Amino acid sequence: MPKSLSLRSGLGSILFWSVISAAFIGPGTVTTCAMAGSRFGLDLLWALTFSTIGTILLQEAAARITIASGLSLGELITQLYGAKIRWLMSLLFGAVALGCAAYQAGNILGAVSGLALLTGSSTQFMTVLVGLVCILLLGRGSIRLIANVLGLIVFAMGAAFVYVALNSDSPAETVAKALVIPSLPSESLVLVIGLIGTTIVPYNLFLGSGLGQHQSLAEMRLGISLAVLIGGIISMSILIAGTLVTGDFSFQIVAQELSKRLGNWAGILFAFGLFAAGFTSCLTAPLAAAVTAKSLLGWSESSLAYRCVWLIVMVIGITFGLLGVKPVPIIILAQVANGLLLPIVTTFLLLAVNNKTILSVNYRNTWWQNIAMVIVVVVTAFLGIRNLWLAFQ
């Protein structure tokens, strides 16, 4: 008999699934959204509406598969297609791990940049401190503990950015129109791709699928929908806050402009938001790599290999953070890998969620879900091809 959805379980599910919001709201999201607002005002706000809805659709489908079959997305792909695509499982894991390791350095640098704006302390000391705290949390091995910590930080960060956005000069009617009316100003396509790509993240589908067990459909749907919606609102608030910034773009300039226009509190809230975005992503990137290994390669959470995955990702991030070097070549390779990974994963997900041999009719997609997912798959395929082209260039 399915579990009923109580207020307590509903709120707990929202907090638990906020790990997905924490995973896609990192320094890259802060930078992309703020830059979009700075350069194009509210014109690109619709891209965040599309990507938020797309993320809810894909994450719900991935978690629904796990609830219905007891298998994660990676395990289901392996069962459906057998050992013939074992090489593809290894390739997918390698692509995800490469992306997580490459961007982990940016996550740590983003968290440290926020702390530097707040405290002015030594960046090397703060890099080590952030890294050790993340290792301790990941070492506890409790995904629910990590999810709850991330949820609290994401909600605090969201309050900071929403507060800044509400104190901007953007009229509510103008914001409402920008949310639903697509616009492509000249030279804005790259940022549109960035806004969608920074929200619909391929490794989050494996992360969400791996977390989806032991919940009812009602709990899962409420938790994912509201948690991702909150993440989308945070991203939108960052973009609106970015409209207050003109001219050159850097974290310091954003903090200074917000302080000058709204008061010192705004710059402090931005610095805290940047730290929170970096810190949450510092936890979720290694966790996503490890959960993907568990899903695709069958490693258990208690195995040494599973722990080595997240530990290696953490060490790479800390090392680049201490060196103060942005791993540009690795990031370019990660863009190529993610460009291939995103449409492949979304296509597998669409096929799996309609499979009659694995899922009963109550768990398969409805016609409108299929239409919506096909639209998302087509757009993500375009994103993948475009990202590949940009990376090669």
N, C-alpha and C positions, 0 to 999 in steps of 0.2 A: 504494500500500500504506500503511495507516495507521501512524503513528509509534507505537512502543512507549513505555510510560510508565516512565522510569527514576526513581530516587530523586532525582537532581539536577533533572530536568525537573519532577518533581512538586512539590518544594519551591520551585522557581522560579515555578511556576504559582500556588502559594498566595500567595507574596509579591507577584506581579504583580496578582492579583485582589483583594488586600487594599485596593486603591484604592476598591473598592465599600464595604468596611467604613469606610474613612476618610471616604467621602462621606456616610454616614448617621450617623456618630458625630461630632457637633459640639456646640457649647455648648447648642443646643436639646435634644439628646438627654440631655446631662448634667443639664440643668435638669429636663426632664420626668421622667426616670427617678428622679432623687434626690427630686423632689417627690412622686412616686407612693409611694416608699418611706417618706418622712417622714409623709405623710398617711394612708396606708392599709396600712402594713406590707408584708407579702408578698402581699396579696390580689390585686394586679394583675400578678403575675409571669407568669401564664399568657398575657397579651396579648403579651409579648415572645417566648414560645415560638411562638405563632401567627404573629407577624410575621416571625420569623426563618425559619420553614419557608416562608412565603409568598414572602419575598424570594429564597430559594434557587430555588424553583420558577420564578418569573418571570425572574430573571436567567439561569438555565440555558436557558430557552426562547429568550430574546433572543439569547444568544450562540450557541446551536445553529443558529438561523436564519442567522446570519452565516457560520458555518463551512460549512453545507450549501450556501448559495446564493452566497456571496461578497459579499452585499449587507448593509448595516446595516439596522436596523429601519426607519429613516426612508426609506431608498432602496427597500426592499421595499414599503412602503406606497405610495410614489409609483408604482412599477412596476405594482402590482396594481390601483390605482384611477385612475391616469392624471392628466392635467392638470386633471380636473374638481375635484379636491380640493387644488389648489395653494394655494388660499386657506386651507385647513385646515392645510397644512404651515406656512405663514407664521404662522397663529394659534397653533399648537402651539409653534413656536419662540419667538414673542413671550411666551407664557405661561411657558415654561421660563426664558428670559432674565430676565424680570421677577422670577420667584421667586429665581433665583440672585443677582441684583443686590440685591434686598431683604434677603436673609438673609446676604449677604456682610458687611454692616455688623455684624450680630450675631456672625458668625464672628471678625472682627477684634477686636471688643470682648471676646469671650470669651477669645481668646488673650492679649490685653493684660491682662485681669483676672487670668488665671493668672500671668502674669509679674509683675504688681503684687503679688500675694500672696507671690510668691517673693522679689522683689528690692526692692519699694518704690520703683522708679524712676519717672520721669516717664511718664505714660501717653501723652502726645503723641509723645515720642521713641520709645517702644516701638511705637506705631502705625505711624510712618514706617518703623522698622526691619523690622517684620514684613511690611509692604507691599512694601518693596524686595526683601527676600529672596524673597518669593513671585513677584514680577515677574521676578527673575533666573532662578529655577527654571523658570517657565513659558516664558521667553524662550529657554531652551536648546532647546525644541521636542522633547525626548525624553520620550515618554509612559512608556517603561520606566524611565527615570531617576526621573521623578516618582513612579511607582508604587512603586519600590524605597524611595525616601525615605519615602513615606507608610507603607509596610508596616512599616519599622523603627520609626517613631514610634508607629504603632497598637499594635504588639506591646509596646512599652515601656509605653505608656499602659495597655494591658490588664493587664500584670503589676502595675501600681500599684493599679488598682481591684480586681482579683481578690484581691490581698494584703489590702486593707482588708476586703473581703467575708468572707474566710476568718477574719478576726479579729473578726468581729461575733458577736453572741450568738444568731444564728438557727440552730436545730438542723437537721441535714441532712435528717431525715425531713420536717420542716415545709416546708423549701425544695422538696423533691422533690414533695410534694403540691401546693404552690402553682404549680409549673411546668405541671401538667397539668389541674388542676381549676379551671374558670372560676368567677369570683366577681365580682359587681357591687354593691359596697357603695353606699349612698346617696350621691349627688352625685359618683360616680366616673366616669360615662360620658365626660365631657370628657377626663379623663386617659387613659382606655382608648383613645379615639380618637387622642389625642396619641401614646401609646406605639406604636400600630400605624402611624400616619401618619409618625412620625419615622424608622421603619425601612424601610417600603415606600415609597420615594421615586420619583416618576414619572421624573424626569430621569436617575436611575441606570440605567433600562432602555435609554435611548439611549446613555449613557456605556458601559455594559457591552457593548452590541451593537457599538459602535464599536471596542471593545478586543478583540473576540472573534476577529479574523482570525489566521491563521497558527498556530493551535493544533489539536491533535487533540481529539476528543470527550473522551477519557479525561483529558487534561491539564486541559481546561476544566472538566469536571464536578468533578474533585478540587479544583481551585483555587477555584472558586466556592463549593462546598459547605463546605470547611474555612475559607475566608476569611470568608464570611458567618457561619458558626457561631461563629468567634472573635469577630466583631463582636457577635453576639447575646449571647455569654457576657460580654463587656465591659459591654453595656447592662444585663444582669441583675445583674452585680456592682455597678454604679452604684446600681441600685434597692436592692439589699441594703444597701449602704453608707448609703443615704439613710434606712434604718430607724433609724440611730443618731441622727438629727436630729429634734428635736421643737420645736414652736413656730414662730416666724417663719422664713421661708426666704430666704436670700441666700447668695452664694458665700462671703462672709466668715464667716457663721454656720456654714455647713457645715464649713469649714476649722477653725474654733474648736472645734466640737463633736467633730470627729474627733480633733483634737489632745488635747482634754480626756479623751476616753474611751479612746483607744488610744496616746497619746503624740504628741510633736511630729512624728514621722516620718509619721504618717497625714495631718496637715494639709499637709505638704510634698508628699506623694504626690498628694493631691487637687489641689493647685495645679498640679503638673506635668501631671496628667491633663487638667485644664481647659485649660491652654495647648496641650497636644498635640491635644486635640479641636478647638480653635479653629483651630490652625495647619493641620492636615490639611484641614479644611473650607475654609479660605482658599484652598487650592490647588485642591481638587476642584470648588468652585462655579464659578469662572471656566472651568476645564477642561471641566466638564459643559456649560456654555452654548456653548462653542466647538465641542465634539464634536457637540452637537445641531444646530448650524448646518450643520456638515459633513454630517451624516446627512440632515437634512430639506431643506436648500437646495442641497446639492451643492458647497459650498465646500471647497477643498483646504486641507490643513494649512499649505502654504507661501504661501497667499494673504494679502493684506493684510487682507481682510475677516475672515478667521478669527482673525488676531492681534488685530484691533481689538475683536472680541467679548470675549475674555477680558481685554483691557486695560481696556475700558470698565467691565466688572464690577469689576475690581480698583480702579479709580480711584473708583468710586461707594462701595465699601466703605471705602477709606482716607479719603475726604472725610467720610463720616458718622462714622467713627471719630475723626477729628481734631476734629470739631464736638461729639463726645460726645452726639449726638442719636440716639435710636432712631427709625428711619423708620416710625412706626406706620401712617400712611396707606398707604404703599407696601406694607408687610407685609400689611395688610388686603386690598389689591388682589391681592397674591400668593396669599393664602389662597383668594380667589375663583377665581383662575386655576387654582391647583393643584387646587381642588375639582372643577373641570370637567375638568382634564387627566388626573387619575389614572384614573377609570373609562374614559375614552375610550382612553387608551394601552393599558390592560390588555385591553380588548375587541379592539382592533386586533391586539394580540399573540396572543390566543387564536385569532382567525381566521387570522392569518398562519401560525401554527405547525401548522395543520391543512390548509393549502392544498396540494392534490395536484399542481397545475401547477408549483409552484416547488420543493417539497421531495419527495424520494424517501421511500418508506415507512420507511426506517431512521431518518429525521430527523424524521418527524412525531410528534405526541403519541400516546401509548398511551391506552387508555380510562381508566386510573387517573390519568394526568397530566391528562386533560381534566376529570375530576371534581374533582380537587384545584384546578385553575386556575379552574373555574367558581365554586367556593366562595370563592376569593380575589377573583375579579372581583366577585361579589355583595357581599362585605364592603367592597371598595374603592369600589364604587358607593355603598354606604351612607355610607362615610366622606366621599366627595365631596359628597353631598347634605347631610350633617350639617355639614361644614365651610362650605359655602355659607350654610347657615342661621345658623351661629354668626357668620360674617363679616358678614352683613347686620345681625344683631342688635348 
